[in-house]
Amino acid sequence: MSRTRIKICGITRPEDARAAVELGADALGLVFYPPSLRCVGIEQAREIARAAPPFVTLVGLFANESAETVRSVLGAVPLQLLQFHGDENEEYCREFGRPYIKAARVRPGLDLVKYADTYPTAQGLLLDAFAEGYGGNGKTFDWSLIPARLSLPMILSGGLDANNVTEAVRRLRPWAVDVSSGVEAAKGIKDAQKIAAFISGVKDGDVRSS
């Protein structure tokens, strides 16, 4: 049975990072997009990074950020994976010498097969709901818009929570799922019970699809 990987995004506190890892998260997402209420500063990010044990991936989320700013963050925070949520092209995404994933804001008319092929050096394609801003809006999108085959591993995001993630995993078989608002007590503040329920739901989806 294959196992769906789990990323908890929008971490703003070391205690939330520790709780997520103890409950079974594979990756922690730090937001470096200033308009987001979950955006973290350098010192805040360093504290969270120190709370992350070995073999847990620390992911940095950026959206249309200057290359200089991304390099500045990389020089201060030990990110293992970059996540680009804006209109960045493939050349920009790969210039930092780090593995990266590219987000697609799914909507009718967007050819996800062609979109994925535009980023051949990406580690994966993150599918999120379309919003006027960047970084997600906590809403689901029409899963029927996802093609049967993509050239990149699929990371499913967008409005996931404990109530729908089992069905999402069972139906779509993503490589990984990404959740933020679906496991929060308040914006940027994670709820350990919700994280536990979400991870349990992912595991149930894996079992039901085996």
Backbone hydrogen bonds in HBPLUS format (Angstrom, degrees):
<---DONOR---> <-ACCEPTOR-->    atom                        ^
c    i                          cat <-CA-CA->   ^        H-A-AA   ^      H-
h    n   atom  resd res      DA  || num        DHA   H-A  angle D-A-AA Bond
n    s   type  num  typ     dist DA aas  dist angle  dist       angle   num
A0005-ARG N   A0175-TRP O   3.04 MM 170  6.34 165.2  2.06 148.6 144.0     1
A0177-VAL N   A0005-ARG O   2.91 MM 172  6.37 149.1  2.00 151.5 157.0     2
A0026-ASP N   A0006-ILE O   2.87 MM  20  5.32 150.4  1.96 143.4 153.4     3
A0027-ALA N   A0006-ILE O   3.14 MM  21  6.43 140.9  2.30 152.4 152.6     4
A0007-LYS N   A0177-VAL O   2.92 MM 170  6.24 158.1  1.97 160.8 167.5     5
A0179-VAL N   A0007-LYS O   3.06 MM 172  6.47 161.5  2.09 162.5 166.5     6
A0008-ILE N   A0027-ALA O   3.03 MM  19  6.36 161.3  2.07 152.0 148.7     7
A0029-GLY N   A0008-ILE O   2.84 MM  21  6.01 158.7  1.89 141.7 140.6     8
A0009-CYS N   A0179-VAL O   2.78 MM 170  5.87 169.2  1.79 156.5 159.4     9
A0010-GLY N   A0029-GLY O   3.06 MM  19  5.57 115.0  2.50 109.5 125.0    10
A0011-ILE N   A0029-GLY O   3.01 MM  18  6.04 160.8  2.05 173.9 179.0    11
A0016-ASP N   A0013-ARG O   3.09 MM   3  5.35 129.1  2.36 103.9 116.7    12
A0017-ALA N   A0013-ARG O   3.16 MM   4  6.55 152.4  2.24 149.3 157.4    13
A0018-ARG N   A0014-PRO O   2.95 MM   4  6.27 162.0  1.98 156.0 159.9    14
A0019-ALA N   A0015-GLU O   3.02 MM   4  6.15 159.0  2.06 139.7 145.7    15
A0020-ALA N   A0016-ASP O   2.92 MM   4  6.05 163.6  1.95 148.1 152.6    16
A0021-VAL N   A0017-ALA O   3.08 MM   4  6.27 162.1  2.11 150.8 155.2    17
A0022-GLU N   A0018-ARG O   2.94 MM   4  6.09 164.9  1.96 152.2 156.8    18
A0023-LEU N   A0019-ALA O   3.02 MM   4  6.16 141.8  2.17 145.0 154.7    19
A0025-ALA N   A0020-ALA O   2.94 MM   5  5.46 165.7  1.96 144.2 142.9    20
A0024-GLY N   A0021-VAL O   3.02 MM   3  5.13 149.0  2.12 101.9 111.6    21
A0057-THR N   A0026-ASP O   3.09 MM  31  6.48 152.0  2.17 155.5 149.9    22
A0028-LEU N   A0057-THR O   2.88 MM  29  6.33 156.2  1.93 166.6 173.6    23
A0059-VAL N   A0028-LEU O   2.85 MM  31  5.97 175.7  1.85 170.6 169.6    24
A0030-LEU N   A0059-VAL O   2.76 MM  29  6.03 164.1  1.79 165.8 170.3    25
A0061-LEU N   A0030-LEU O   2.79 MM  31  6.03 168.2  1.81 165.6 167.0    26
A0040-VAL N   A0031-VAL O   2.94 MM   9  6.08 157.0  1.99 176.5 170.7    27
A0032-PHE N   A0061-LEU O   2.83 MM  29  5.63 159.7  1.87 151.6 157.6    28
A0036-SER N   A0033-TYR O   2.88 MM   3  5.77 159.5  1.92 138.1 143.9    29
A0039-CYS N   A0036-SER O   3.22 MM   3  5.27 163.2  2.25 108.1 109.2    30
A0045-ALA N   A0041-GLY O   2.83 MM   4  6.00 156.7  1.88 151.7 158.8    31
A0046-ARG N   A0042-ILE O   2.89 MM   4  6.16 152.1  1.97 150.3 158.1    32
A0047-GLU N   A0043-GLU O   3.07 MM   4  6.35 155.5  2.13 148.1 153.3    33
A0048-ILE N   A0044-GLN O   3.13 MM   4  6.44 156.4  2.19 146.9 153.1    34
A0049-ALA N   A0045-ALA O   2.86 MM   4  6.09 158.2  1.91 149.1 155.7    35
A0050-ARG N   A0046-ARG O   2.96 MM   4  6.22 149.8  2.06 146.1 153.6    36
A0051-ALA N   A0048-ILE O   2.97 MM   3  5.13 135.8  2.17 100.0 113.0    37
A0052-ALA N   A0049-ALA O   3.11 MM   3  5.24 154.3  2.18 103.2 111.2    38
A0080-GLN N   A0058-LEU O   2.90 MM  22  5.48 153.4  1.98 145.9 154.6    39
A0081-LEU N   A0058-LEU O   3.31 MM  23  6.46 148.6  2.41 152.7 150.3    40
A0060-GLY N   A0081-LEU O   2.96 MM  21  6.45 157.8  2.01 159.7 164.6    41
A0083-GLN N   A0060-GLY O   2.82 MM  23  5.85 151.7  1.90 161.7 154.4    42
A0062-PHE N   A0083-GLN O   2.86 MM  21  6.20 162.0  1.89 170.9 174.9    43
A0085-HIS N   A0062-PHE O   2.82 MM  23  6.12 166.6  1.84 160.6 165.3    44
A0069-THR N   A0066-SER O   3.11 MM   3  5.32 120.2  2.48 100.2 113.7    45
A0070-VAL N   A0066-SER O   3.12 MM   4  6.51 162.9  2.15 154.9 159.2    46
A0071-ARG N   A0067-ALA O   2.97 MM   4  6.18 163.6  2.00 151.5 155.7    47
A0072-SER N   A0068-GLU O   2.97 MM   4  6.16 146.9  2.08 140.7 150.3    48
A0073-VAL N   A0069-THR O   2.97 MM   4  6.29 156.0  2.03 153.6 158.7    49
A0074-LEU N   A0070-VAL O   2.94 MM   4  6.21 163.5  1.97 152.1 157.0    50
A0075-GLY N   A0071-ARG O   2.94 MM   4  6.10 139.9  2.10 141.1 151.1    51
A0076-ALA N   A0073-VAL O   2.96 MM   3  5.23 148.5  2.06 105.9 115.8    52
A0077-VAL N   A0073-VAL O   2.79 MM   4  5.82 150.4  1.88 164.4 173.2    53
A0079-LEU N   A0077-VAL O   2.81 MM   2  5.75 135.6  2.01 111.2  97.1    54
A0082-LEU N   A0099-PRO O   2.98 MM  17  6.35 162.5  2.01 145.2 150.6    55
A0101-ILE N   A0082-LEU O   2.82 MM  19  6.31 147.7  1.92 154.6 164.8    56
A0084-PHE N   A0101-ILE O   3.08 MM  17  6.50 163.9  2.11 163.0 164.6    57
A0103-ALA N   A0084-PHE O   2.95 MM  19  6.07 167.7  1.96 166.6 162.5    58
A0093-CYS N   A0089-ASN O   3.09 MM   4  6.37 166.5  2.11 154.9 158.8    59
A0094-ARG N   A0090-GLU O   3.16 MM   4  6.32 151.8  2.24 151.3 156.4    60
A0095-GLU N   A0092-TYR O   3.20 MM   3  5.39 156.3  2.25 107.3 114.4    61
A0097-GLY N   A0094-ARG O   3.46 MM   3  6.00 172.3  2.47 115.2 117.4    62
A0123-GLN N   A0100-TYR O   2.72 MM  23  5.73 179.3  1.72 173.6 173.8    63
A0102-LYS N   A0124-GLY O   3.21 MM  22  6.66 157.7  2.26 158.5 157.7    64
A0126-LEU N   A0102-LYS O   2.87 MM  24  5.96 160.5  1.91 137.7 144.1    65
A0104-ALA N   A0126-LEU O   2.76 MM  22  6.08 153.6  1.83 171.6 173.4    66
A0128-ASP N   A0104-ALA O   2.97 MM  24  6.10 173.9  1.98 168.6 167.4    67
A0106-VAL N   A0128-ASP O   2.76 MM  22  5.94 154.1  1.82 171.5 168.7    68
A0110-LEU N   A0107-ARG O   3.15 MM   3  5.87 165.9  2.17 143.1 144.3    69
A0115-TYR N   A0111-ASP O   2.92 MM   4  6.13 157.7  1.97 149.8 157.2    70
A0116-ALA N   A0112-LEU O   2.93 MM   4  5.97 164.1  1.95 143.5 146.8    71
A0117-ASP N   A0113-VAL O   3.11 MM   4  6.32 155.8  2.18 143.0 149.9    72
A0118-THR N   A0114-LYS O   3.08 MM   4  6.31 125.1  2.40 140.2 153.6    73
A0118-THR N   A0115-TYR O   3.07 MM   3  5.20 142.1  2.22  99.7 110.9    74
A0119-TYR N   A0116-ALA O   3.06 MM   3  5.58 158.5  2.11 113.4 119.8    75
A0122-ALA N   A0119-TYR O   3.11 MM   3  5.52 166.6  2.13 116.6 120.7    76
A0125-LEU N   A0153-PRO O   2.88 MM  28  6.17 162.1  1.91 164.5 169.2    77
A0155-ILE N   A0125-LEU O   2.89 MM  30  5.93 162.9  1.92 148.9 146.6    78
A0127-LEU N   A0155-ILE O   2.84 MM  28  6.18 159.5  1.88 167.7 173.5    79
A0157-SER N   A0127-LEU O   2.89 MM  30  5.65 144.0  2.02 162.9 162.2    80
A0145-LEU N   A0142-ASP O   3.04 MM   3  5.88 168.7  2.05 124.0 127.6    81
A0146-ILE N   A0143-TRP O   3.10 MM   3  5.65 168.2  2.11 117.1 120.4    82
A0175-TRP N   A0154-MET O   2.83 MM  21  5.42 136.5  2.02 142.8 156.9    83
A0176-ALA N   A0154-MET O   3.30 MM  22  6.75 153.5  2.38 147.8 150.6    84
A0156-LEU N   A0176-ALA O   2.90 MM  20  6.34 155.8  1.95 154.9 149.7    85
A0178-ASP N   A0156-LEU O   2.86 MM  22  6.08 148.8  1.96 160.1 158.7    86
A0164-ASN N   A0161-ASP O   3.25 MM   3  5.77 147.5  2.36 111.6 119.2    87
A0165-VAL N   A0161-ASP O   3.02 MM   4  5.79 144.8  2.15 163.4 170.9    88
A0168-ALA N   A0164-ASN O   3.05 MM   4  6.25 156.8  2.10 149.2 156.6    89
A0169-VAL N   A0165-VAL O   2.94 MM   4  6.05 166.4  1.96 151.2 153.5    90
A0170-ARG N   A0166-THR O   2.95 MM   4  6.11 162.8  1.98 149.1 154.6    91
A0171-ARG N   A0167-GLU O   2.89 MM   4  5.95 163.0  1.92 150.6 154.8    92
A0172-LEU N   A0168-ALA O   2.89 MM   4  5.73 164.7  1.92 149.1 154.3    93
A0173-ARG N   A0169-VAL O   3.05 MM   4  4.96 148.2  2.15 125.0 132.5    94
A0183-VAL N   A0180-SER O   3.20 MM   3  5.95 171.0  2.20 122.0 124.5    95
A0184-GLU N   A0181-SER O   3.28 MM   3  5.19 152.2  2.36 118.2 112.9    96
A0191-ASP N   A0183-VAL O   2.90 MM   8  5.79 164.1  1.92 149.3 147.2    97
A0185-ALA N   A0189-ILE O   2.82 MM   4  5.73 157.9  1.86 153.9 161.4    98
A0186-ALA N   A0189-ILE O   3.43 MM   3  5.13 164.1  2.46 136.8 138.3    99
A0189-ILE N   A0186-ALA O   2.89 MM   3  5.13 163.4  1.92 128.8 133.2   100
A0194-LYS N   A0191-ASP O   3.04 MM   3  5.30 118.5  2.43 103.2 118.2   101
A0195-ILE N   A0191-ASP O   2.94 MM   4  6.28 155.1  2.00 155.6 163.7   102
A0196-ALA N   A0192-ALA O   2.91 MM   4  6.12 162.4  1.94 149.5 154.1   103
A0197-ALA N   A0193-GLN O   2.97 MM   4  6.19 158.3  2.02 144.7 150.4   104
A0198-PHE N   A0194-LYS O   2.89 MM   4  6.03 154.2  1.96 144.7 152.0   105
A0199-ILE N   A0195-ILE O   2.91 MM   4  6.15 169.9  1.92 158.9 160.5   106
A0200-SER N   A0196-ALA O   2.96 MM   4  6.11 154.9  2.03 145.0 152.5   107
A0201-GLY N   A0197-ALA O   2.94 MM   4  6.13 147.3  2.04 140.0 149.0   108
A0201-GLY N   A0198-PHE O   3.02 MM   3  4.99 115.4  2.45  93.1 109.1   109
A0202-VAL N   A0198-PHE O   2.96 MM   4  6.35 147.8  2.06 149.6 158.6   110
A0203-LYS N   A0199-ILE O   3.05 MM   4  6.33 162.1  2.08 149.0 153.2   111
A0204-ASP N   A0200-SER O   2.93 MM   4  6.22 152.9  2.01 146.2 154.0   112
A0205-GLY N   A0201-GLY O   3.00 MM   4  6.23 151.6  2.08 142.8 150.3   113
A0206-ASP N   A0202-VAL O   2.99 MM   4  6.35 150.2  2.08 148.9 157.1   114
A0207-VAL N   A0203-LYS O   3.04 MM   4  6.34 158.0  2.09 149.7 154.8   115
A0208-ARG N   A0204-ASP O   2.95 MM   4  6.17 163.3  1.98 152.1 156.5   116
A0209-SER N   A0205-GLY O   3.08 MM   4  6.15 133.4  2.31 139.6 150.4   117
A0210-SER N   A0207-VAL O   3.24 MM   3  5.34 158.3  2.29 103.2 109.7   118
